[in-house]
């Protein structure tokens, strides 16, 4: 058993063309994998659903559970293939099977757990954000969130640090995406504060950002919750 050293969430908005159903952004997935390859020791990767899982989960039909699950497996397969090409020994872990023990076991075998947002048999959405924050909280890590925006934006400016959620709520108006069932930026920040973990929110679509943020550079917005 090995404990995680780093945890990063690749948002669905990074790895998919989020407004187009079943559209993977292979260019983005390739550069994400390439930049993660330098930090595989103790690394845990989570990815969102974007235009795969979110698209199917919002549809009300008899095959919702089946197609949501299948769409996330399909997206995960794209991610795993590109990670393998980049030299990363990754192993998939569907969100419905996620436990701390499974993560530690996969890491203990020298593999990188790649966990993804999922759906349970009763139709409950299993959020990749929740899993990311659970790991960060359990192992006292900073949670890294790669998104398609440069950070937390207030008044058209990216703020380098956020430590007051009430000020953020008063200052920001939120945009929503029709495929996003997990609450967007507002819900992400609320959960960060609820879980009492520090986090970094940054643009994962920009080449070099994932590498630099995992290296320790200050990019995007540092959400400072723990003193």
C-alpha positions as MATLAB code, in Angstrom:
seq = 'XXXXXXXXXXXXXXXXXXXXXXXXXXXXXXXXXXXXXXXXXXXXXXXXXXXXXXXXXXXXXXXXXXXXXXXXXXXXXXXXXXXXXXXXXXXXXXXXXXXXXXXXXXXXXXXXXXXXXXXXXXXXXXXXXXXXXXXXXXXXXXXXXXXXXXXXXXXXXXXXXXXXXXXXXXXXXXXXXXXXXXXXXXXXXXXXXXXXXXXXXXXXXXXXXXXXXXXXXXXXXXXXXXX';
ca = [
       0.000    0.000    0.000;
       1.299    3.446   -0.988;
      -0.264    6.797   -0.113;
      -0.892    9.408   -2.830;
       1.604   12.282   -3.154;
      -0.324   14.384   -5.682;
      -3.932   14.475   -6.870;
      -5.121   16.247  -10.003;
      -8.522   16.465  -11.660;
      -8.628   16.882  -15.433;
     -11.943   18.608  -15.986;
     -14.288   17.448  -18.699;
     -13.977   20.938  -20.181;
     -10.250   20.272  -20.698;
     -10.328   16.828  -22.288;
     -13.552   17.113  -24.314;
     -15.222   19.614  -26.615;
     -17.788   20.190  -23.935;
     -20.573   21.640  -26.089;
     -20.402   18.807  -28.650;
     -21.643   15.346  -27.575;
     -19.005   12.603  -27.633;
     -16.197   14.886  -28.793;
     -12.822   14.203  -27.189;
     -10.137   16.897  -27.446;
      -7.269   14.568  -28.363;
      -4.762   17.413  -28.631;
      -5.517   18.399  -25.041;
      -5.473   14.801  -23.799;
      -2.079   14.241  -25.441;
      -0.471   17.282  -23.859;
      -2.032   16.515  -20.463;
      -0.585   12.999  -20.569;
       2.806   14.236  -21.692;
       3.038   16.735  -18.847;
       1.827   14.267  -16.206;
       4.534   11.783  -17.235;
       7.191   13.574  -15.148;
       5.194   13.207  -11.907;
       3.962    9.608  -11.816;
       5.367    8.720   -8.386;
       2.365    8.729   -6.048;
       0.205   10.475   -8.654;
      -3.582   10.066   -8.693;
      -5.489   11.361  -11.720;
      -9.226   11.969  -11.832;
     -11.107   13.081  -14.919;
     -14.551   14.476  -15.529;
     -17.235   13.546  -18.024;
     -17.536   16.600  -20.252;
     -19.558   15.902  -23.368;
     -19.561   12.156  -22.688;
     -20.931   11.396  -19.207;
     -22.672   14.710  -18.595;
     -24.446   14.531  -21.938;
     -25.880   11.071  -21.261;
     -26.621   11.635  -17.563;
     -28.871   14.619  -18.267;
     -31.059   12.680  -20.687;
     -34.160   11.014  -19.256;
     -34.587    7.684  -21.006;
     -34.602    3.981  -20.185;
     -30.918    3.471  -21.073;
     -29.599    6.449  -19.068;
     -27.595    4.330  -16.612;
     -26.155    2.073  -19.299;
     -25.171    4.852  -21.699;
     -23.773    7.142  -18.993;
     -21.562    4.345  -17.709;
     -20.529    3.291  -21.221;
     -19.747    6.867  -22.263;
     -17.434    7.344  -19.280;
     -15.634    4.083  -20.040;
     -15.203    5.290  -23.622;
     -13.723    8.621  -22.527;
     -11.513    6.886  -19.976;
     -10.174    4.614  -22.728;
      -9.040    7.663  -24.715;
      -7.259    9.041  -21.647;
      -5.597    5.719  -20.816;
      -4.324    5.211  -24.375;
      -2.669    8.623  -24.457;
      -1.166    8.080  -21.023;
       0.265    4.753  -22.198;
       1.777    6.440  -25.258;
       3.348    9.013  -22.906;
       4.926    6.183  -20.910;
       2.562    6.273  -17.937;
       1.574    2.921  -16.446;
      -2.017    3.842  -15.668;
      -4.889    1.740  -14.364;
      -8.601    2.663  -14.532;
     -10.764    2.962  -11.428;
     -14.460    3.731  -12.083;
     -15.860    6.181   -9.568;
     -18.445    3.682   -8.336;
     -15.621    1.377   -7.177;
     -13.455    4.105   -5.634;
     -12.074    3.545   -2.127;
      -8.918    4.719   -0.392;
      -7.763    1.118   -0.179;
      -8.094    0.598   -3.946;
      -6.123    3.765   -4.661;
      -3.346    2.725   -2.269;
      -3.269   -0.777   -3.750;
      -2.937    0.496   -7.334;
      -0.181    2.901   -6.300;
       1.544    0.077   -4.438;
       1.860   -1.823   -7.699;
       3.684    1.069   -9.315;
       0.645    2.171  -11.320;
      -1.155    5.502  -11.638;
      -4.844    5.275  -10.655;
      -7.039    7.031  -13.197;
     -10.404    7.562  -11.545;
     -13.375    9.008  -13.369;
     -16.717   10.551  -12.562;
     -19.390    7.906  -12.737;
     -22.987    6.900  -12.090;
     -24.247    4.397   -9.549;
     -26.865    1.731  -10.179;
     -29.494    3.894   -8.454;
     -28.773    6.798  -10.832;
     -26.718    8.938   -8.435;
     -24.004   10.983  -10.139;
     -20.558   10.306   -8.663;
     -18.622   13.546   -8.976;
     -14.942   13.601   -9.892;
     -14.617   16.821   -7.880;
     -15.879   15.012   -4.780;
     -13.366   12.195   -5.257;
     -10.517   14.673   -5.798;
     -11.353   16.545   -2.615;
     -11.823   13.330   -0.643;
      -8.303   12.220   -1.582;
      -6.836   15.650   -0.826;
      -8.549   15.693    2.563;
      -7.626   12.116    3.496;
      -3.932   12.506    2.640;
      -3.479   16.242    3.444;
      -2.733   17.193   -0.163;
      -3.402   20.247   -2.307;
      -6.140   19.503   -4.841;
      -5.211   20.536   -8.388;
      -8.133   21.335  -10.705;
      -7.316   21.670  -14.405;
     -10.169   23.573  -16.085;
     -10.723   25.498  -19.315;
     -10.402   28.911  -17.620;
      -7.318   30.646  -16.253;
      -8.504   30.502  -12.639;
     -11.154   32.119  -10.469;
     -12.326   35.252  -12.237;
     -13.792   38.270  -10.459;
     -14.468   41.435  -12.414;
     -12.858   40.000  -15.562;
      -9.591   39.414  -13.686;
      -8.044   36.180  -12.485;
      -7.433   36.477   -8.764;
      -4.153   34.864   -7.641;
      -5.498   33.821   -4.239;
      -8.922   33.245   -2.720;
      -9.448   32.810    0.999;
     -12.928   34.312    1.503;
     -15.793   32.442   -0.121;
     -18.386   35.058    0.826;
     -16.475   37.772   -1.032;
     -16.337   35.464   -4.028;
     -20.070   34.823   -3.943;
     -20.839   38.546   -3.754;
     -18.516   39.446   -6.618;
     -19.067   36.769   -9.235;
     -21.883   35.933  -11.604;
     -21.825   32.324  -12.711;
     -22.200   30.906  -16.198;
     -23.475   27.377  -16.600;
     -22.918   24.791  -19.297;
     -25.903   22.786  -20.459;
     -24.032   19.491  -19.990;
     -22.608   20.257  -16.514;
     -24.565   18.414  -13.815;
     -22.055   18.920  -10.985;
     -22.453   22.632  -10.322;
     -19.618   24.367  -12.156;
     -17.135   26.752  -10.541;
     -19.378   27.955   -7.709;
     -20.053   24.422   -6.495;
     -16.383   23.490   -6.857;
     -15.254   26.345   -4.621;
     -18.007   25.684   -2.087;
     -16.890   22.067   -1.815;
     -13.229   23.083   -1.450;
     -14.119   25.182    1.590;
     -16.450   22.530    3.000;
     -13.674   19.938    2.832;
     -11.112   22.312    4.384;
      -8.419   21.641    1.785;
      -6.201   23.955   -0.229;
      -6.614   23.852   -3.986;
      -5.286   25.307   -7.213;
      -7.663   26.091  -10.079;
      -5.914   26.702  -13.386;
      -6.198   26.379  -17.160;
      -5.265   22.847  -18.179;
      -5.769   23.500  -21.881;
      -2.699   25.750  -21.991;
       0.425   23.775  -22.755;
       2.924   23.706  -19.921;
       0.468   24.598  -17.160;
       0.006   21.075  -15.800;
       3.754   20.464  -15.734;
       4.474   23.817  -14.100;
       1.733   23.614  -11.474;
       2.805   20.114  -10.414;
       6.388   21.397  -10.279;
       5.245   23.956   -7.726;
       4.761   27.158   -9.708;
       1.909   29.482   -8.762;
      -0.493   29.388  -11.699;
      -4.147   30.279  -11.791;
      -5.867   30.756   -8.432;
      -4.669   29.325   -5.134;
      -7.689   28.650   -2.941;
      -6.291   29.005    0.567;
      -8.543   27.352    3.098;
      -6.131   25.788    5.559;
      -3.836   28.221    7.349;
];
